[in-house]
Amino acid sequence: MFEYDDEAAVKFIQNYLPQELKEKFADDDIYYVLDVICEFYEKNDWLDEDDEEKEEKELIQFIIQQAKKDEIGEFTDDEIRLLLTAESAYSDTLDIPE
């Protein structure tokens, strides 16, 4: 069983992203997004398996708002969605019980 490793996740995500997003998202930006994902779930304390699409939209908006507020950058829904897809692909490589 493997544990979630932020450094490995960032490397995986950088390799997963298309070239134009690799240039937009520095490693520090990806670490930031991973932290904001954790913050989102800590604040909301729920996973709505019945409405994953709604949850994803809320998570994307939360990340975009936090990044703008913290002056990290301005990102589009599609850019964050690709980042979330990459993070999910990394998580799928691990043997983490749900």
Buried (B, 14 or more C-beta within 10 A) or exposed (E): EEEEEEEBBBBBBBEBBEEEBEEBBBEEBBBBBBEBBEEBBEEEEEEEEEEEEEBBEBBBEBBBEBBEEEEBBEBEEEBBBBBBBBBEEBEEEEEEEE
